[in-house]
Amino acid sequence: MQTREVDVAIIGAGTAGLGAYREVQKETDRVVLVEGGPHGTTCARVGCMPSKLLIAAADAAHEAREADQFGIRTEVAIDSAAVMERVRRERDRFVGGVLKSIDRIPEKHKLSGYARFEDSNTLIVGDHTRLHAERVVIATGSSPNVPGFLKAAEDRLIVNDDLFEWQSLPDSVAVFGPGVIGLELGQALARLGVRVRMFGVGGGVGPIQDPEIRKIALETFNEEFPLDPDAQVESVTRVDEGVEIRFLDEQGQQLTERFDYVLAATGRRPNLDGLDLENAGLDLDERGMPAYDNLTMQCGNSPVFIAGDVNNERPLLHEASDEGRIAGRNAAHFPGVERGLRRTPLAVVFTSPQIATAGLTIQQVDERCQSCFEVGLLNFDNQGRSRVMGVNRGLIRVYGEQGTGRFLGAEMLGPAAEHIGHLLAWCAQKEMTVSEMLEMPYYHPVIEEGLRTALRDLNAKLHIGQQIIDHCMECGPGA
């Protein structure tokens, strides 16, 4: 076994790991990037990009079917083999771009193999290298989490990683988990002609926290495929024809349906197994997750930092990129550790209608302000541009603070949510008031006029002034 010494070792060459590497390399050439699995990042290989490719095909089919409302007569024929061939071809192009950037990294800075801690400053990589590192960045990402009862589906159980390797689409799929991945892939499959039924636990729908948004989302998705967010599944059985699922419907009636495949979209778990973190001297919780500061990414006072999906805080590419840069910069300058920029939370689900959340959730607003906040809203049913386009379905709810008039956050289900969500996140990060947001230009006719309507509704309910602030301060802690 060879021995190497470096200033910084980075475990994982995904989005966070590459971000950390770029920061560390600015300060020292004694850095190594350790990767045990395939290169290419989760987003490019099995996440954001291949899923959006499948969604793009599904949206094209859906829009062709919906053209009848405009007097356009079409017949839709889906060549699923061609659909999946394009998904894989374009996916490989995105992965290729990442691989080219990794190829440009000097060979002396790369090390292949799975790493585990021998002590706080020593890693064993594979069975070939003992790596002494003054500082370590953990950026090992995450993997699909599959509940035990679904394993009864045996060879017909898949995760999103598997779906993109299909040569063509099956006739039917049972989707477990109406989170972001389940909603996006489930709706896409349904629009591409696959019979889909979706099962959830606990009543959640994507990242939605606002009960009014959740209600209309459930109604909307159930028009395309059955979605029970709190399903009572009695059994999952592998049979000759595929997988048999026995469950109770919302009326308590027992039903049995057969599907070609079961898609487990039941969340992801941090890739911590095999790291032997107990040898690193870190403070670990009951799940084996090290305690860390989400502004510095430092684990306690140690020279170990953790970034990206592995910390399971904000499993999004732009957050992983930010965290990687923060972790890398602090690892390079340790013990000089500084807080990095953490942006206002922003999440988008690329369903149709889209879902977006920006800033504080309704629960966080309530905790912060107690009763001293208001909600403005717009239902898209009669929003001008949306109705013209035939996409007038959804709801925006925006939250503002009494007394200050400050905009706090929003949730929405509706058209152009990916764009409106960005505007709202920018306003929240700049700590703008609702009245300041209404001073911004809004063109006519655009979907964003719906946002202005919601903000006007909110502004009319807000009372501004020191007297109101003093009153709100009496409501309770954090008000």
SVG drawing of the C-alpha trace seen along z (x, -y; Angstrom):
<svg xmlns="http://www.w3.org/2000/svg" viewBox="-66 -54 70 70">
<polyline fill="none" stroke="black" stroke-width="0.4" points="0.0,0.0 1.4,-3.4 1.4,-6.4 0.6,-9.9 0.4,-13.3 -1.7,-16.2 -3.1,-19.4 -6.7,-18.7 -8.5,-15.5 -11.9,-15.7 -14.0,-12.6 -16.4,-12.6 -16.2,-14.2 -19.7,-15.3 -21.0,-18.9 -20.0,-19.7 -16.7,-17.9 -15.7,-19.7 -16.7,-23.0 -14.5,-22.3 -11.6,-21.2 -11.7,-24.5 -11.5,-26.5 -8.7,-24.5 -6.6,-24.5 -6.5,-28.3 -4.5,-28.0 -2.5,-24.8 -1.3,-22.2 -1.3,-19.5 -4.9,-18.4 -6.5,-15.2 -10.0,-14.3 -11.0,-10.8 -13.8,-9.1 -14.9,-5.5 -17.9,-5.5 -18.6,-6.7 -17.8,-10.3 -20.4,-12.6 -22.5,-14.1 -25.9,-12.8 -27.6,-15.7 -26.1,-14.9 -26.2,-11.1 -29.5,-10.2 -31.1,-13.4 -31.9,-16.8 -31.0,-16.5 -32.3,-13.1 -35.5,-13.7 -36.0,-17.0 -35.4,-15.2 -38.2,-12.8 -40.5,-15.6 -39.8,-17.5 -41.0,-14.6 -44.0,-14.2 -44.9,-17.9 -44.7,-17.7 -47.2,-14.8 -49.5,-16.6 -49.5,-19.9 -50.3,-18.0 -53.3,-16.4 -54.4,-19.7 -54.2,-21.5 -57.9,-20.6 -58.9,-23.4 -57.5,-25.9 -59.2,-24.2 -56.1,-22.3 -56.8,-18.6 -54.0,-16.2 -53.3,-12.5 -50.6,-11.6 -48.5,-8.5 -45.7,-7.9 -42.6,-6.0 -41.3,-5.1 -38.1,-3.6 -37.3,-6.9 -38.2,-8.9 -35.8,-6.9 -33.1,-6.9 -33.1,-10.7 -33.1,-10.8 -30.0,-8.6 -28.2,-10.4 -28.7,-13.9 -28.0,-12.6 -24.7,-11.2 -23.9,-14.6 -24.4,-16.3 -22.3,-13.7 -19.6,-14.1 -19.4,-17.8 -18.7,-17.0 -16.2,-14.3 -14.3,-16.7 -13.9,-19.1 -12.7,-16.2 -10.2,-15.1 -8.7,-18.6 -7.8,-17.9 -4.2,-16.9 -3.8,-13.1 -1.8,-13.8 -4.9,-15.4 -7.1,-12.4 -7.4,-9.1 -9.7,-6.2 -11.3,-4.1 -13.7,-4.3 -12.3,-6.1 -12.7,-5.4 -11.3,-7.2 -8.6,-5.5 -8.3,-8.5 -9.2,-12.2 -6.4,-12.9 -5.9,-9.6 -7.9,-8.0 -7.6,-4.4 -8.5,-4.5 -9.4,-1.2 -6.8,1.3 -3.9,-0.6 -3.4,-4.0 -3.0,-5.4 -3.7,-9.1 -2.6,-11.6 -4.6,-14.8 -4.4,-17.9 -8.1,-18.7 -10.9,-16.6 -14.0,-17.6 -16.8,-14.9 -18.9,-15.3 -20.1,-11.8 -23.6,-12.6 -26.7,-10.5 -28.4,-7.3 -32.0,-6.2 -33.6,-5.1 -35.8,-1.9 -38.2,-0.8 -37.9,2.8 -41.5,3.8 -40.9,2.7 -38.1,5.3 -40.8,7.9 -41.1,6.6 -37.7,8.2 -36.4,7.7 -39.4,5.4 -38.3,2.8 -36.5,-0.2 -35.2,-3.6 -34.8,-6.7 -31.2,-5.6 -32.6,-2.5 -35.5,-4.2 -33.2,-6.2 -31.7,-2.9 -35.0,-1.6 -34.9,-0.9 -38.7,-1.6 -41.5,-2.3 -43.6,0.3 -47.4,0.4 -47.8,-0.3 -45.8,-1.6 -46.7,-1.9 -44.8,-5.0 -44.1,-5.0 -43.4,-8.5 -45.1,-11.7 -42.0,-13.8 -40.2,-15.8 -38.8,-12.8 -42.0,-10.8 -44.2,-13.6 -41.9,-14.6 -41.3,-11.1 -44.8,-9.8 -46.6,-12.6 -44.1,-12.3 -44.7,-8.5 -48.5,-9.0 -48.3,-11.6 -46.2,-9.2 -49.0,-6.6 -47.9,-4.6 -50.6,-3.6 -49.5,-5.2 -50.8,-5.0 -48.9,-6.9 -48.8,-5.9 -47.6,-8.2 -47.2,-8.1 -48.1,-11.0 -50.0,-13.2 -47.1,-15.1 -47.1,-16.3 -43.7,-17.4 -42.1,-20.2 -45.5,-21.9 -46.1,-23.0 -49.0,-25.4 -52.2,-23.3 -54.2,-25.4 -51.6,-24.8 -51.4,-21.1 -55.2,-20.8 -55.3,-22.1 -52.2,-20.2 -53.8,-16.9 -57.0,-17.8 -54.9,-18.6 -52.6,-15.6 -55.5,-13.2 -57.1,-14.4 -54.2,-12.7 -53.4,-9.6 -54.5,-8.3 -52.5,-9.8 -53.1,-8.8 -50.7,-10.8 -51.4,-8.7 -52.0,-5.2 -52.7,-2.1 -50.8,0.6 -51.4,4.1 -49.0,6.1 -46.5,6.0 -46.0,9.3 -44.0,10.4 -46.2,12.4 -45.7,13.8 -47.3,10.8 -45.3,8.3 -46.1,6.9 -49.4,7.2 -50.2,4.5 -53.1,4.8 -54.2,1.6 -57.2,-0.3 -58.6,-3.2 -59.8,-6.4 -63.2,-4.9 -61.6,-2.0 -62.4,0.5 -59.7,3.2 -58.3,3.1 -55.7,5.2 -53.8,3.9 -51.0,5.3 -48.1,3.3 -45.1,4.0 -42.8,2.2 -42.6,0.5 -40.7,-2.8 -39.3,-3.6 -39.2,-7.4 -39.1,-7.3 -36.3,-9.8 -32.5,-9.6 -30.1,-8.8 -26.7,-10.3 -23.8,-8.2 -22.1,-7.8 -21.9,-4.0 -18.4,-2.8 -16.7,-6.1 -16.1,-4.8 -16.9,-8.3 -16.6,-7.0 -12.8,-6.9 -12.7,-10.6 -13.5,-11.8 -16.7,-13.6 -19.9,-14.2 -22.4,-11.9 -26.2,-11.7 -28.3,-8.5 -28.2,-8.3 -24.5,-8.6 -24.6,-12.2 -21.9,-14.5 -22.9,-17.8 -21.9,-20.7 -22.3,-24.4 -24.4,-25.1 -22.7,-28.5 -19.1,-27.2 -19.8,-23.5 -17.3,-22.6 -18.0,-19.6 -17.6,-20.8 -14.2,-22.3 -12.5,-19.6 -10.6,-19.9 -13.4,-18.0 -16.1,-19.7 -19.2,-18.2 -21.0,-19.6 -23.7,-18.7 -26.4,-16.1 -24.5,-14.0 -25.6,-16.5 -29.2,-16.1 -30.1,-19.7 -30.9,-21.2 -30.3,-18.4 -30.3,-20.7 -27.5,-21.2 -27.1,-25.0 -27.0,-24.4 -24.4,-21.6 -22.3,-24.0 -22.4,-26.7 -21.7,-24.3 -18.7,-22.9 -17.2,-26.3 -17.7,-27.2 -16.2,-23.9 -13.3,-24.1 -12.5,-27.7 -12.5,-27.0 -10.6,-23.7 -7.9,-25.6 -7.7,-28.3 -8.2,-26.2 -8.1,-27.1 -9.2,-30.4 -12.9,-29.5 -15.4,-32.0 -19.2,-32.0 -20.1,-31.7 -23.1,-33.0 -26.2,-30.9 -28.9,-32.0 -32.6,-32.2 -34.3,-28.8 -35.7,-28.2 -37.2,-25.0 -38.9,-24.1 -40.8,-21.0 -41.0,-20.6 -44.5,-19.1 -47.4,-20.7 -48.6,-22.9 -45.2,-23.6 -44.6,-23.9 -42.3,-26.6 -41.4,-27.6 -39.3,-30.6 -38.2,-32.1 -39.9,-31.0 -42.6,-28.3 -46.0,-29.1 -45.0,-27.2 -41.7,-29.2 -43.6,-32.4 -46.1,-31.5 -43.2,-30.6 -41.4,-33.8 -44.4,-36.2 -47.1,-34.3 -50.3,-35.9 -48.6,-39.1 -48.5,-38.2 -50.9,-38.1 -51.4,-36.0 -52.1,-37.3 -53.3,-35.0 -54.3,-34.6 -56.2,-31.7 -55.1,-31.3 -58.5,-30.3 -59.2,-33.7 -55.6,-35.1 -55.5,-36.7 -52.4,-35.3 -52.7,-31.9 -56.3,-31.6 -55.2,-32.6 -52.6,-29.8 -55.0,-27.2 -52.8,-26.7 -55.1,-28.6 -54.8,-26.2 -53.2,-26.8 -52.7,-29.1 -50.1,-31.6 -49.9,-32.4 -47.5,-35.1 -46.6,-35.9 -45.9,-39.3 -45.0,-40.6 -47.3,-43.1 -45.7,-46.3 -42.7,-46.2 -44.5,-45.1 -41.5,-42.8 -42.0,-40.0 -41.2,-36.7 -41.9,-33.9 -44.4,-32.2 -45.6,-28.9 -47.3,-28.4 -48.7,-25.8 -49.2,-27.1 -47.7,-28.1 -44.3,-29.7 -43.6,-28.8 -39.9,-28.2 -39.6,-31.9 -41.8,-33.5 -40.1,-31.5 -36.8,-33.1 -38.3,-36.6 -39.7,-35.9 -36.4,-34.4 -34.5,-37.4 -37.0,-39.7 -36.8,-37.7 -33.0,-37.7 -33.0,-41.5 -35.4,-41.8 -37.8,-43.8 -41.1,-45.0 -44.3,-44.1 -44.8,-47.7 -41.3,-47.8 -42.1,-44.7 -45.2,-46.4 -43.1,-49.3 -41.3,-46.9 -42.4,-46.8 -45.0,-44.2 -45.6,-43.9 -49.1,-43.2 -50.2,-40.6 -47.9,-38.2 -48.3,-35.4 -46.3,-37.5 -49.3,-39.8 -50.8,-37.1 -48.0,-37.6 -48.8,-41.3 -52.4,-40.6 -51.4,-38.3 -49.0,-41.0 -51.7,-43.7 -54.0,-41.4 -51.3,-41.0 -50.4,-44.7 -54.0,-45.7 -54.0,-43.4 -50.8,-44.7 -50.6,-47.6 -47.3,-49.4 -45.8,-51.4 -44.1,-51.3 -47.3,-50.9 -48.1,-47.7 -44.5,-46.4 -44.7,-47.1 -48.0,-45.2 -46.5,-42.3 -43.5,-42.2 -45.9,-41.4 -47.3,-38.3 -44.4,-36.1 -40.8,-35.1 -39.5,-35.7 -42.3,-38.0"/>
</svg>
